Amino acid sequence: MPKFKLALLLLSAALLAPALQAQDAKPAATASPEVVLHTSQGDITLELYPDKAPKSVANFLQYVREGFYAGTVFHRAIPGYLVQGGLYTRELQPKRTRPAIASEADNGLSNLRGTVAVARGADPNSGTSQFFFNLVDNRRLDFVGNQSGLTWGFAVFGKVVKGMDVVDKIAALPTRGIGPFAADVPNPLVVIESAQVLGEAAPAAAASAAAPAEAAAPKPAKRGARKPAHGG
């Protein structure tokens, strides 16, 4: 091989080496975080979707890491529809939450069985700490347009990867009206004893200061209605 060609090859290799090293040094893609809810009916493990719902996931993880969910209950269980919790104490008093987050219901994720979504009020951007599990494929809760709160839908941000049988068990419990709720409260109360990001230290329980906070998953649809009304 002529000397000048050999010199060019060596120069090219020297120039490429730093770039290859930089590629090798890039961190591997971060795996989806998982959170385990230790409840009085068993453990529920969630896989979260930070790529599809970054604001919703960050919000949920902050509540988990603060110990906010420890001592809260699933205050609403409707067989064939959903199980909801994340705000009320054992005394069915709402805890003080951080400011609401913008809805990410238009992220392309569907409210299929086993998914977890942000509960909210009539305003799409009113979600705080509450969430709900879809017991069935609730596609009518998906985003279809930004015309109103009804068409905006509910933001899916994760799914149950272990413990869906626990969710089903909660949904199968008898329900009653108690405290501020006219119906649908599981009996006995199902308590989230603690919540933890897998791979991280368990957080200390947060203070349970009560506040007049309100957010909700949708009520079951009335006959002939495409979307359910909102409510507690």
N, CA, C and O of each residue as an XYZ file, in Angstrom:
928
protein
N       0.865     -1.197      0.000
C       0.000      0.000      0.000
C       0.897      1.242      0.000
O       1.830      1.314      0.800
N       0.639      2.220     -0.878
C       1.459      3.431     -0.900
C       1.449      4.111      0.459
O       0.475      4.016      1.206
N       2.524      4.786      0.767
C       2.670      5.403      2.085
C       1.602      6.465      2.337
O       1.096      6.591      3.452
N       1.255      7.247      1.268
C       0.299      8.332      1.510
C      -1.098      7.773      1.820
O      -1.830      8.371      2.609
N      -1.483      6.632      1.212
C      -2.776      6.014      1.511
C      -2.794      5.491      2.943
O      -3.791      5.619      3.653
N      -1.683      4.903      3.349
C      -1.582      4.401      4.717
C      -1.715      5.551      5.713
O      -2.361      5.422      6.753
N      -1.088      6.678      5.372
C      -1.159      7.846      6.254
C      -2.590      8.361      6.356
O      -3.037      8.746      7.437
N      -3.317      8.370      5.223
C      -4.711      8.813      5.239
C      -5.578      7.904      6.103
O      -6.427      8.386      6.853
N      -5.370      6.597      6.002
C      -6.134      5.647      6.801
C      -5.883      5.843      8.289
O      -6.812      5.806      9.095
N      -4.639      6.048      8.641
C      -4.299      6.256     10.050
C      -4.909      7.548     10.573
O      -5.382      7.609     11.707
N      -4.894      8.605      9.715
C      -5.481      9.876     10.117
C      -6.983      9.750     10.302
O      -7.541     10.289     11.257
N      -7.644      9.036      9.386
C      -9.090      8.834      9.500
C      -9.434      8.085     10.773
O     -10.389      8.442     11.464
N      -8.672      7.055     11.092
C      -8.925      6.280     12.313
C      -8.763      7.144     13.546
O      -9.522      7.016     14.507
N      -7.774      8.022     13.520
C      -7.541      8.896     14.665
C      -8.694      9.881     14.852
O      -9.074     10.205     15.977
N      -9.251     10.358     13.712
C     -10.362     11.299     13.802
C     -11.656     10.630     14.254
O     -12.462     11.236     14.960
N     -11.852      9.367     13.841
C     -13.067      8.650     14.178
C     -13.084      8.163     15.623
O     -14.154      8.010     16.212
N     -11.924      7.921     16.190
C     -11.828      7.318     17.514
C     -12.586      8.107     18.578
O     -13.351      7.508     19.334
N     -12.403      9.458     18.671
C     -13.146     10.197     19.706
C     -14.659     10.089     19.539
O     -15.391      9.977     20.522
N     -15.126     10.122     18.281
C     -16.561     10.021     18.049
C     -17.095      8.672     18.499
O     -18.162      8.599     19.109
N     -16.360      7.596     18.204
C     -16.787      6.264     18.616
C     -16.787      6.146     20.136
O     -17.680      5.530     20.717
N     -15.780      6.742     20.779
C     -15.725      6.702     22.231
C     -16.899      7.459     22.839
O     -17.471      7.040     23.845
N     -17.254      8.597     22.202
C     -18.385      9.380     22.705
C     -19.679      8.599     22.595
O     -20.526      8.673     23.485
N     -19.846      7.834     21.488
C     -21.045      7.019     21.336
C     -21.095      5.941     22.401
O     -22.149      5.666     22.973
N     -19.942      5.331     22.662
C     -19.887      4.287     23.686
C     -20.199      4.847     25.060
O     -20.733      4.148     25.922
N     -19.857      6.134     25.262
C     -20.038      6.736     26.588
C     -21.470      7.163     26.849
O     -21.823      7.474     27.986
N     -22.311      7.185     25.802
C     -23.702      7.593     25.992
C     -24.404      6.635     26.937
O     -24.240      5.423     26.804
N     -25.190      7.147     27.899
C     -25.892      6.259     28.827
C     -26.966      5.465     28.110
O     -27.547      5.933     27.131
N     -27.225      4.281     28.592
C     -28.288      3.465     28.023
C     -29.636      4.110     28.295
O     -29.799      4.852     29.264
N     -30.597      3.820     27.434
C     -31.937      4.379     27.603
C     -32.503      3.990     28.968
O     -32.428      2.833     29.380
N     -33.068      4.976     29.656
C     -33.612      4.734     30.989
C     -34.855      3.862     30.897
O     -35.763      4.147     30.116
N     -34.896      2.810     31.688
C     -36.064      1.933     31.695
C     -37.248      2.660     32.314
O     -37.080      3.571     33.124
N     -38.440      2.247     31.922
C     -39.639      2.854     32.481
C     -39.670      2.611     33.983
O     -39.492      1.474     34.419
N     -39.891      3.648     34.787
C     -39.938      3.456     36.241
C     -41.138      2.600     36.631
O     -42.167      2.601     35.955
N     -40.986      1.879     37.723
C     -42.075      1.074     38.259
C     -42.343      1.478     39.704
O     -41.422      1.784     40.461
N     -43.595      1.472     40.062
C     -44.022      1.835     41.414
C     -44.871      0.710     41.968
O     -45.747      0.189     41.278
N     -44.615      0.330     43.216
C     -45.451     -0.677     43.871
C     -46.295     -0.009     44.944
O     -45.790      0.725     45.793
N     -47.590     -0.281     44.885
C     -48.525      0.176     45.908
C     -48.797     -0.986     46.845
O     -49.346     -2.007     46.431
N     -48.416     -0.834     48.104
C     -48.699     -1.860     49.110
C     -50.054     -1.521     49.725
O     -50.167     -0.562     50.488
N     -51.077     -2.302     49.397
C     -52.421     -2.002     49.882
C     -52.879     -3.061     50.877
O     -52.254     -4.113     51.016
N     -53.961     -2.772     51.556
C     -54.509     -3.710     52.539
C     -55.121     -4.944     51.872
O     -55.500     -5.894     52.557
N     -55.220     -4.933     50.542
C     -55.716     -6.092     49.809
C     -54.614     -6.797     49.018
O     -54.873     -7.810     48.369
N     -53.388     -6.271     49.064
C     -52.282     -6.863     48.327
C     -51.507     -5.807     47.561
O     -51.875     -4.632     47.555
N     -50.432     -6.234     46.916
C     -49.551     -5.305     46.200
C     -49.980     -5.141     44.739
O     -50.438     -6.084     44.094
N     -49.816     -3.918     44.244
C     -50.094     -3.586     42.849
C     -48.847     -2.897     42.298
O     -48.407     -1.885     42.845
N     -48.280     -3.434     41.226
C     -47.083     -2.854     40.626
C     -47.445     -2.186     39.307
O     -48.104     -2.783     38.456
N     -47.007     -0.940     39.149
C     -47.306     -0.147     37.962
C     -46.037      0.130     37.173
O     -44.993      0.426     37.754
N     -46.122      0.035     35.857
C     -45.079      0.520     34.964
C     -45.545      1.846     34.400
O     -46.669      1.950     33.907
N     -44.689      2.868     34.466
C     -45.067      4.210     34.041
C     -44.480      4.537     32.668
O     -43.498      3.933     32.236
N     -45.103      5.506     31.992
C     -44.727      5.866     30.620
C     -44.225      7.313     30.553
O     -44.952      8.187     30.083
N     -43.001      7.582     31.010
C     -42.500      8.957     30.975
C     -42.304      9.497     29.565
O     -42.292     10.711     29.364
N     -42.151      8.613     28.590
C     -41.983      9.075     27.216
C     -43.288      9.592     26.632
O     -43.277     10.498     25.799
N     -44.418      9.022     27.061
C     -45.724      9.414     26.539
C     -46.441     10.433     27.422
O     -47.207     11.259     26.927
N     -46.193     10.374     28.713
C     -46.894     11.260     29.657
C     -45.905     11.807     30.682
O     -46.024     11.511     31.871
N     -44.940     12.593     30.242
C     -43.878     13.043     31.161
C     -44.376     13.862     32.352
O     -43.880     13.683     33.464
N     -45.347     14.755     32.143
C     -45.844     15.577     33.244
C     -46.633     14.734     34.240
O     -46.482     14.893     35.451
N     -47.467     13.845     33.733
C     -48.281     13.001     34.615
C     -47.400     12.059     35.424
O     -47.629     11.862     36.617
N     -46.391     11.476     34.775
C     -45.489     10.556     35.469
C     -44.670     11.298     36.517
O     -44.542     10.832     37.649
N     -44.118     12.447     36.150
C     -43.317     13.217     37.107
C     -44.159     13.620     38.315
O     -43.692     13.567     39.453
N     -45.392     14.019     38.060
C     -46.301     14.409     39.136
C     -46.584     13.224     40.069
O     -46.508     13.356     41.291
N     -46.906     12.078     39.486
C     -47.202     10.880     40.277
C     -45.983     10.450     41.085
O     -46.101     10.124     42.267
N     -44.808     10.448     40.448
C     -43.591     10.034     41.151
C     -43.258     10.974     42.301
O     -42.755     10.532     43.334
N     -43.529     12.256     42.136
C     -43.250     13.181     43.237
C     -44.142     12.881     44.438
O     -43.679     12.893     45.579
N     -45.420     12.611     44.178
C     -46.313     12.236     45.275
C     -45.838     10.944     45.950
O     -45.863     10.830     47.175
N     -45.409      9.979     45.141
C     -44.922      8.710     45.702
C     -43.701      8.958     46.575
O     -43.638      8.476     47.706
N     -42.735      9.702     46.060
C     -41.477      9.929     46.781
C     -41.669     10.761     48.041
O     -40.876     10.670     48.978
N     -42.719     11.568     48.063
C     -43.015     12.372     49.262
C     -43.752     11.560     50.325
O     -43.943     12.039     51.443
N     -44.166     10.341     49.990
C     -44.929      9.546     50.935
C     -46.381      9.963     51.028
O     -47.074      9.609     51.982
N     -46.849     10.720     50.033
C     -48.199     11.281     50.070
C     -49.274     10.196     50.126
O     -50.267     10.347     50.839
N     -49.086      9.104     49.381
C     -50.147      8.111     49.241
C     -50.304      7.201     50.456
O     -51.330      6.535     50.597
N     -49.309      7.162     51.329
C     -49.402      6.304     52.512
C     -50.582      6.731     53.378
O     -50.661      7.880     53.811
N     -51.497      5.800     53.627
C     -52.652      6.096     54.459
C     -53.859      6.596     53.687
O     -54.904      6.855     54.284
N     -53.738      6.741     52.360
C     -54.912      7.112     51.565
C     -55.672      5.846     51.174
O     -55.159      4.734     51.302
N     -56.901      6.034     50.697
C     -57.759      4.885     50.404
C     -58.239      4.929     48.954
O     -58.201      5.965     48.290
N     -58.690      3.764     48.493
C     -59.444      3.710     47.243
C     -60.901      3.968     47.618
O     -61.577      3.109     48.185
N     -61.363      5.164     47.291
C     -62.679      5.587     47.775
C     -63.790      5.300     46.767
O     -64.956      5.592     47.034
N     -63.448      4.743     45.640
C     -64.461      4.537     44.597
C     -64.143      3.276     43.807
O     -63.066      3.156     43.224
N     -65.080      2.340     43.791
C     -64.912      1.089     43.044
C     -66.228      0.765     42.351
O     -67.258      0.588     43.002
N     -66.184      0.688     41.027
C     -67.373      0.387     40.234
C     -67.051     -0.806     39.348
O     -66.317     -0.658     38.371
N     -67.582     -1.991     39.664
C     -67.287     -3.190     38.856
C     -67.594     -2.952     37.381
O     -68.592     -2.321     37.030
N     -66.723     -3.467     36.534
C     -66.902     -3.287     35.108
C     -66.565     -1.900     34.610
O     -66.873     -1.546     33.472
N     -65.925     -1.105     35.476
C     -65.610      0.266     35.076
C     -64.242      0.703     35.589
O     -63.280      0.734     34.821
N     -64.138      1.046     36.889
C     -62.868      1.562     37.392
C     -62.762      1.445     38.904
O     -63.748      1.210     39.603
N     -61.526      1.617     39.391
C     -61.216      1.754     40.815
C     -60.379      3.024     40.961
O     -59.397      3.205     40.241
N     -60.763      3.904     41.892
C     -60.139      5.224     42.011
C     -59.644      5.480     43.422
O     -60.262      5.051     44.396
N     -58.524      6.185     43.523
C     -57.989      6.566     44.832
C     -56.930      7.638     44.690
O     -56.751      8.239     43.630
N     -56.221      7.861     45.816
C     -55.076      8.759     45.765
C     -55.244     10.116     46.404
O     -54.381     10.977     46.228
N     -56.328     10.348     47.145
C     -56.507     11.660     47.762
C     -57.015     11.594     49.195
O     -56.561     12.363     50.042
N     -57.942     10.698     49.482
C     -58.655     10.720     50.763
C     -58.014      9.820     51.808
O     -57.522      8.734     51.501
N     -58.031     10.299     53.059
C     -57.499      9.550     54.185
C     -58.498      8.481     54.633
O     -59.592      8.367     54.080
N     -58.107      7.709     55.631
C     -59.013      6.705     56.211
C     -60.292      7.340     56.748
O     -61.341      6.698     56.814
N     -60.187      8.601     57.126
C     -61.360      9.330     57.618
C     -62.153      9.966     56.472
O     -63.113     10.702     56.698
N     -61.732      9.666     55.238
C     -62.358     10.198     54.022
C     -62.298     11.720     53.976
O     -63.230     12.395     53.540
N     -61.164     12.229     54.445
C     -60.874     13.651     54.336
C     -59.811     13.847     53.252
O     -58.845     13.085     53.203
N     -59.968     14.855     52.377
C     -58.973     15.067     51.321
C     -57.681     15.646     51.872
O     -57.702     16.493     52.765
N     -56.558     15.188     51.336
C     -55.265     15.733     51.714
C     -54.946     16.941     50.836
O     -55.459     17.078     49.726
N     -54.096     17.802     51.356
C     -53.689     18.981     50.584
C     -52.745     18.553     49.468
O     -51.782     17.827     49.713
N     -53.014     18.996     48.254
C     -52.225     18.587     47.094
C     -51.392     19.751     46.552
O     -51.568     20.904     46.947
N     -50.501     19.422     45.657
C     -49.770     20.436     44.901
C     -50.671     20.965     43.779
O     -51.750     20.420     43.543
N     -50.236     22.017     43.094
C     -51.050     22.561     41.997
C     -51.352     21.512     40.925
O     -50.600     20.556     40.736
N     -52.456     21.714     40.241
C     -52.882     20.797     39.186
C     -51.905     20.837     38.007
O     -51.150     21.794     37.838
N     -51.940     19.776     37.200
C     -51.053     19.668     36.048
C     -51.866     19.723     34.756
O     -53.074     19.485     34.752
N     -51.180     20.041     33.668
C     -51.818     20.064     32.352
C     -52.132     18.641     31.907
O     -51.349     17.721     32.139
N     -53.271     18.472     31.275
C     -53.685     17.154     30.803
C     -52.814     16.681     29.639
O     -52.450     17.459     28.758
N     -52.493     15.395     29.658
C     -51.764     14.762     28.562
C     -52.617     13.662     27.919
O     -52.093     12.673     27.406
N     -53.926     13.853     27.956
C     -54.828     12.840     27.414
C     -54.671     12.653     25.913
O     -55.099     11.638     25.363
N     -54.061     13.623     25.252
C     -53.866     13.534     23.807
C     -52.541     12.871     23.430
O     -51.978     13.149     22.371
N     -52.049     11.989     24.310
C     -50.745     11.351     24.074
C     -50.840     10.062     23.256
O     -49.827      9.398     23.034
N     -52.030      9.706     22.810
C     -52.181      8.514     21.980
C     -52.417      7.229     22.745
O     -52.656      6.187     22.135
N     -52.357      7.276     24.081
C     -52.589      6.088     24.891
C     -54.076      5.931     25.176
O     -54.773      6.915     25.423
N     -54.558      4.697     25.143
C     -55.973      4.416     25.334
C     -56.244      3.876     26.732
O     -55.398      3.212     27.331
N     -57.444      4.172     27.246
C     -57.859      3.710     28.571
C     -58.303      2.250     28.499
O     -59.485      1.942     28.649
N     -57.355      1.368     28.272
C     -57.620     -0.061     28.172
C     -57.560     -0.708     29.547
O     -57.038     -0.118     30.494
N     -58.086     -1.904     29.657
C     -58.050     -2.629     30.931
C     -56.614     -2.702     31.457
O     -55.680     -3.025     30.723
N     -56.468     -2.396     32.730
C     -55.167     -2.471     33.372
C     -54.365     -1.193     33.323
O     -53.345     -1.083     34.004
N     -54.801     -0.212     32.528
C     -54.068      1.049     32.501
C     -54.459      1.913     33.701
O     -55.512      1.726     34.310
N     -53.580      2.861     34.021
C     -53.839      3.810     35.105
C     -53.841      5.206     34.500
O     -52.977      5.542     33.690
N     -54.822      6.020     34.899
C     -55.000      7.345     34.314
C     -55.186      8.397     35.396
O     -55.523      8.084     36.539
N     -54.961      9.646     35.016
C     -55.114     10.779     35.933
C     -56.597     11.094     36.116
O     -57.314     11.315     35.140
N     -57.051     11.113     37.356
C     -58.420     11.550     37.652
C     -58.441     13.072     37.713
O     -57.460     13.699     38.112
N     -59.558     13.656     37.317
C     -59.663     15.115     37.279
C     -61.114     15.538     37.425
O     -62.014     14.700     37.485
N     -61.334     16.841     37.481
C     -62.675     17.392     37.481
C     -63.106     17.752     36.078
O     -62.577     17.209     35.108
N     -64.071     18.672     35.953
C     -64.584     19.054     34.643
C     -63.516     19.726     33.784
O     -63.534     19.604     32.559
N     -62.591     20.432     34.422
C     -61.487     21.068     33.712
C     -60.440     20.005     33.375
O     -59.945     19.335     34.281
N     -60.089     19.831     32.094
C     -59.089     18.820     31.741
C     -57.762     19.009     32.468
O     -57.031     18.044     32.689
N     -57.448     20.255     32.840
C     -56.170     20.553     33.474
C     -56.304     20.690     34.987
O     -55.698     21.574     35.591
N     -57.097     19.816     35.593
C     -57.336     19.899     37.037
C     -56.833     18.672     37.800
O     -57.124     18.524     38.987
N     -56.086     17.800     37.138
C     -55.584     16.605     37.807
C     -54.519     16.930     38.836
O     -53.651     17.768     38.592
N     -54.582     16.267     39.996
C     -53.547     16.432     41.023
C     -53.011     15.059     41.434
O     -52.210     14.464     40.713
N     -53.446     14.561     42.575
C     -52.895     13.299     43.089
C     -53.735     12.077     42.745
O     -53.237     10.953     42.810
N     -55.006     12.274     42.379
C     -55.883     11.125     42.176
C     -55.614     10.402     40.862
O     -55.204     10.999     39.866
N     -55.860      9.104     40.897
C     -55.684      8.273     39.711
C     -56.736      7.180     39.736
O     -57.366      6.941     40.766
N     -56.927      6.511     38.592
C     -57.865      5.387     38.564
C     -57.356      4.282     37.652
O     -56.654      4.520     36.669
N     -57.743      3.059     38.021
C     -57.441      1.884     37.214
C     -58.641      1.564     36.331
O     -59.775      1.546     36.808
N     -58.403      1.316     35.069
C     -59.460      0.874     34.170
C     -59.653     -0.636     34.322
O     -58.722     -1.414     34.112
N     -60.868     -1.040     34.690
C     -61.172     -2.463     34.859
C     -61.511     -3.136     33.537
O     -61.407     -4.355     33.408
N     -61.916     -2.338     32.557
C     -62.261     -2.838     31.222
C     -61.679     -1.855     30.211
O     -61.086     -0.844     30.587
N     -61.851     -2.155     28.941
C     -61.425     -1.219     27.896
C     -62.404     -0.050     27.850
O     -63.492     -0.161     27.284
N     -62.008      1.069     28.453
C     -62.858      2.263     28.519
C     -62.450      3.261     27.432
O     -62.031      4.377     27.738
N     -62.570      2.865     26.189
C     -62.125      3.734     25.088
C     -62.913      5.039     25.015
O     -62.430      6.023     24.454
N     -64.120      5.054     25.576
C     -64.902      6.292     25.557
C     -64.293      7.357     26.456
O     -64.725      8.509     26.434
N     -63.282      6.977     27.254
C     -62.579      7.951     28.085
C     -61.344      8.518     27.392
O     -60.616      9.317     27.980
N     -61.103      8.110     26.141
C     -59.929      8.582     25.415
C     -60.139      9.975     24.833
O     -61.270     10.424     24.649
N     -59.046     10.635     24.554
C     -59.075     11.953     23.918
C     -59.643     11.846     22.505
O     -59.231     10.991     21.721
N     -60.603     12.733     22.191
C     -61.122     12.802     20.822
C     -61.090     14.225     20.266
O     -61.318     14.431     19.074
N     -60.813     15.192     21.112
C     -60.749     16.576     20.665
C     -60.691     17.516     21.842
O     -60.999     17.131     22.970
N     -60.294     18.764     21.583
C     -60.147     19.732     22.681
C     -61.321     20.691     22.788
O     -61.180     21.795     23.314
N     -62.485     20.269     22.289
C     -63.648     21.145     22.324
C     -64.163     21.387     23.739
O     -64.627     22.484     24.051
N     -64.084     20.370     24.596
C     -64.612     20.507     25.957
C     -63.955     19.466     26.852
O     -63.176     18.626     26.401
N     -64.299     19.549     28.153
C     -63.790     18.554     29.085
C     -64.265     17.155     28.754
O     -63.567     16.179     29.031
N     -65.443     17.047     28.165
C     -65.984     15.734     27.817
C     -65.213     15.094     26.683
O     -64.958     13.890     26.706
N     -64.841     15.881     25.698
C     -64.135     15.316     24.550
C     -62.638     15.177     24.804
O     -61.946     14.455     24.087
N     -62.136     15.879     25.838
C     -60.701     15.866     26.095
C     -60.241     14.494     26.582
O     -59.136     14.064     26.250
N     -61.054     13.815     27.350
C     -60.669     12.493     27.829
C     -59.772     12.526     29.056
O     -59.584     13.572     29.678
N     -59.217     11.355     29.396
C     -58.424     11.182     30.613
C     -57.055     10.607     30.260
O     -56.942      9.671     29.468
N     -56.023     11.185     30.863
C     -54.647     10.886     30.481
C     -54.138      9.589     31.096
O     -54.010      9.483     32.316
N     -53.850      8.610     30.258
C     -53.203      7.371     30.687
C     -51.713      7.641     30.861
O     -51.088      8.265     30.003
N     -51.140      7.168     31.980
C     -49.707      7.388     32.203
C     -48.973      6.121     32.651
O     -47.787      6.175     32.973
N     -49.670      4.985     32.672
C     -49.010      3.746     33.062
C     -49.961      2.575     32.970
O     -51.093      2.703     32.502
N     -49.480      1.423     33.428
C     -50.329      0.226     33.428
C     -49.917     -0.693     34.574
O     -48.794     -0.625     35.072
N     -50.838     -1.544     34.976
C     -50.556     -2.551     35.996
C     -49.786     -3.693     35.346
O     -50.256     -4.284     34.374
N     -48.606     -4.008     35.876
C     -47.832     -5.127     35.348
C     -47.838     -6.324     36.304
O     -47.446     -7.431     35.934
N     -48.287     -6.086     37.530
C     -48.413     -7.166     38.511
C     -49.449     -6.748     39.545
O     -49.400     -5.632     40.064
N     -50.378     -7.636     39.843
C     -51.367     -7.338     40.865
C     -52.713     -6.902     40.316
O     -53.521     -6.327     41.045
N     -52.968     -7.170     39.028
C     -54.291     -6.832     38.507
C     -55.371     -7.648     39.217
O     -56.520     -7.215     39.310
N     -55.002     -8.824     39.715
C     -55.953     -9.615     40.492
C     -56.343     -8.881     41.776
O     -57.463     -9.026     42.265
N     -55.409     -8.091     42.318
C     -55.713     -7.296     43.517
C     -56.702     -6.185     43.164
O     -57.642     -5.918     43.912
N     -56.479     -5.543     42.017
C     -57.406     -4.503     41.572
C     -58.802     -5.093     41.386
O     -59.796     -4.495     41.796
N     -58.869     -6.267     40.765
C     -60.167     -6.926     40.564
C     -60.817     -7.291     41.895
O     -62.036     -7.221     42.048
N     -59.972     -7.685     42.860
C     -60.502     -8.029     44.189
C     -61.098     -6.801     44.872
O     -62.132     -6.890     45.533
N     -60.441     -5.663     44.707
C     -60.967     -4.417     45.272
C     -62.312     -4.077     44.624
O     -63.264     -3.682     45.297
N     -62.361     -4.240     43.305
C     -63.589     -3.923     42.575
C     -64.745     -4.830     42.968
O     -65.908     -4.448     42.842
N     -64.428     -6.043     43.447
C     -65.472     -7.007     43.799
C     -65.996     -6.837     45.218
O     -66.973     -7.487     45.592
N     -65.373     -5.986     46.010
C     -65.830     -5.779     47.386
C     -67.209     -5.108     47.397
O     -67.544     -4.358     46.480
N     -67.999     -5.379     48.429
C     -69.263     -4.626     48.562
C     -68.950     -3.155     48.771
O     -67.882     -2.808     49.277
N     -69.865     -2.302     48.388
C     -69.649     -0.863     48.532
C     -70.777     -0.227     49.342
O     -71.826     -0.833     49.558
N     -70.541      0.986     49.776
C     -71.530      1.702     50.590
C     -71.340      3.200     50.394
O     -70.346      3.643     49.817
N     -72.293      3.962     50.876
C     -72.152      5.394     50.973
C     -71.648      5.747     52.359
O     -72.189      5.273     53.358
N     -70.625      6.570     52.425
C     -70.059      6.944     53.720
C     -69.323      8.272     53.563
O     -68.779      8.568     52.499
N     -69.311      9.060     54.620
C     -68.629     10.351     54.555
C     -69.225     11.215     53.464
O     -70.446     11.340     53.378
N     -68.385     11.821     52.619
C     -68.904     12.709     51.576
C     -69.426     11.975     50.343
O     -69.887     12.615     49.399
N     -69.359     10.633     50.335
C     -69.713      9.868     49.145
C     -71.056      9.161     49.310
O     -71.307      8.496     50.315
N     -71.897      9.316     48.316
C     -73.231      8.718     48.368
C     -73.205      7.216     48.110
O     -74.132      6.502     48.491
N     -72.136      6.735     47.460
C     -72.053      5.312     47.112
C     -70.635      4.981     46.660
O     -69.771      5.854     46.581
N     -70.415      3.696     46.365
C     -69.213      3.196     45.673
C     -67.948      3.127     46.525
O     -66.870      2.861     45.993
N     -68.055      3.361     47.843
C     -66.864      3.248     48.700
C     -66.706      1.782     49.119
O     -67.616      1.227     49.735
N     -65.574      1.144     48.802
C     -65.389     -0.264     49.188
C     -65.538     -0.473     50.685
O     -65.129      0.365     51.488
N     -66.128     -1.599     51.047
C     -66.337     -1.963     52.441
C     -65.822     -3.384     52.654
O     -66.423     -4.335     52.154
N     -64.705     -3.548     53.397
C     -64.002     -2.535     54.202
C     -63.186     -1.577     53.329
O     -62.940     -1.831     52.150
N     -62.774     -0.466     53.954
C     -61.928      0.485     53.242
C     -60.630     -0.187     52.805
O     -60.040     -0.963     53.557
N     -60.195      0.115     51.596
C     -58.933     -0.415     51.078
C     -57.888      0.687     51.179
O     -58.009      1.729     50.535
N     -56.870      0.454     51.986
C     -55.879      1.477     52.304
C     -54.587      1.226     51.520
O     -54.116      0.093     51.425
N     -54.025      2.298     50.965
C     -52.661      2.240     50.430
C     -51.736      2.447     51.623
O     -51.574      3.564     52.114
N     -51.135      1.361     52.077
C     -50.293      1.438     53.266
C     -48.976      2.157     52.982
O     -48.449      2.862     53.842
N     -48.451      1.974     51.772
C     -47.256      2.698     51.345
C     -47.134      2.575     49.837
O     -47.742      1.703     49.216
N     -46.332      3.472     49.256
C     -46.042      3.446     47.826
C     -44.556      3.715     47.657
O     -43.978      4.534     48.372
N     -43.946      3.028     46.714
C     -42.497      3.111     46.580
C     -42.076      2.906     45.136
O     -42.612      2.043     44.441
N     -41.107      3.707     44.684
C     -40.504      3.497     43.379
C     -39.542      2.328     43.507
O     -38.651      2.350     44.356
N     -39.709      1.316     42.680
C     -38.836      0.147     42.775
C     -37.384      0.557     42.533
O     -37.084      1.297     41.596
N     -36.502      0.072     43.382
C     -35.096      0.416     43.288
C     -34.699      1.614     44.117
O     -33.519      1.955     44.196
N     -35.685      2.266     44.746
C     -35.414      3.421     45.600
C     -35.834      3.117     47.034
O     -36.643      2.225     47.290
N     -35.264      3.880     47.957
C     -35.632      3.708     49.357
C     -37.082      4.105     49.574
O     -37.596      5.007     48.911
N     -37.730      3.433     50.496
C     -39.126      3.757     50.808
C     -39.187      5.141     51.443
O     -38.375      5.455     52.314
N     -40.142      5.976     51.018
C     -40.254      7.326     51.591
C     -40.937      7.302     52.942
O     -41.640      6.353     53.287
N     -40.718      8.361     53.699
C     -41.461      8.531     54.943
C     -42.857      9.023     54.590
O     -43.034      9.711     53.585
N     -43.842      8.682     55.397
C     -45.216      9.110     55.143
C     -45.316     10.621     55.289
O     -44.749     11.203     56.213
N     -46.037     11.247     54.377
C     -46.225     12.690     54.435
C     -47.325     13.030     55.432
O     -48.147     12.184     55.782
N     -47.328     14.270     55.879
C     -48.396     14.735     56.765
C     -49.720     14.703     56.024
O     -49.765     14.912     54.811
N     -50.791     14.443     56.745
C     -52.096     14.285     56.100
C     -52.988     15.497     56.328
O     -54.137     15.367     56.751
N     -52.445     16.679     56.045
C     -53.234     17.897     56.225
C     -54.429     17.876     55.292
O     -54.292     17.662     54.088
N     -55.598     18.101     55.861
C     -56.813     18.072     55.050
C     -56.996     19.399     54.332
O     -56.603     20.457     54.824
N     -57.606     19.315     53.153
C     -57.883     20.511     52.380
C     -59.066     20.226     51.476
O     -59.289     19.074     51.103
N     -59.824     21.238     51.117
C     -60.973     21.019     50.242
C     -60.540     20.831     48.801
O     -60.747     21.716     47.970
N     -59.941     19.687     48.496
C     -59.496     19.398     47.136
C     -60.487     18.479     46.468
O     -61.144     17.682     47.137
N     -60.605     18.577     45.160
C     -61.564     17.737     44.457
C     -61.060     17.431     43.053
O     -60.686     18.333     42.303
N     -61.055     16.168     42.716
C     -60.741     15.703     41.366
C     -61.381     14.350     41.237
O     -61.583     13.658     42.235
N     -61.695     13.972     40.053
C     -62.452     12.734     39.924
C     -62.226     12.053     38.607
O     -61.922     12.683     37.594
N     -62.381     10.738     38.643
C     -62.545     10.005     37.407
C     -63.985     10.182     36.983
O     -64.808     10.609     37.793
N     -64.317      9.874     35.755
C     -65.681     10.093     35.278
C     -66.676      9.144     35.905
O     -66.326      8.038     36.316
N     -67.923      9.588     35.976
C     -69.004      8.707     36.406
C     -69.400      7.798     35.254
O     -69.130      8.119     34.097
N     -70.032      6.675     35.546
C     -70.506      5.816     34.457
C     -71.425      6.581     33.527
O     -72.187      7.449     33.954
N     -71.341      6.246     32.246
C     -72.129      6.976     31.258
C     -73.610      6.697     31.409
O     -74.018      5.573     31.701
N     -74.418      7.741     31.204
C     -75.846      7.541     31.122
C     -76.168      6.922     29.775
O     -75.405      7.070     28.821
N     -77.270      6.245     29.695
C     -77.670      5.588     28.450
C     -77.745      6.624     27.329
O     -78.402      7.657     27.460
N     -77.062      6.328     26.231
C     -77.100      7.201     25.071
C     -76.046      8.278     25.091
O     -75.884      8.987     24.098
N     -75.315      8.432     26.193
C     -74.277      9.460     26.267
C     -72.954      8.869     25.810
O     -72.608      7.748     26.182
N     -72.201      9.635     24.989
C     -70.914      9.127     24.517
C     -69.859      9.204     25.606
O     -68.995      8.333     25.711
N     -69.934     10.248     26.411
C     -68.965     10.435     27.479
C     -69.679     10.541     28.818
O     -70.771     11.103     28.893
N     -69.067     10.002     29.890
C     -69.677     10.128     31.207
C     -69.526     11.532     31.755
O     -68.636     12.285     31.362
N     -70.414     11.862     32.667
C     -70.294     13.141     33.359
C     -69.178     13.041     34.374
O     -68.767     11.944     34.751
N     -68.689     14.186     34.815
C     -67.646     14.213     35.832
C     -68.286     14.282     37.206
O     -69.415     14.745     37.366
N     -67.547     13.816     38.179
C     -68.065     13.929     39.535
C     -67.162     13.257     40.520
O     -66.154     12.663     40.138
N     -67.507     13.339     41.791
C     -66.700     12.774     42.853
C     -67.007     11.350     43.045
O     -66.416     10.703     43.909
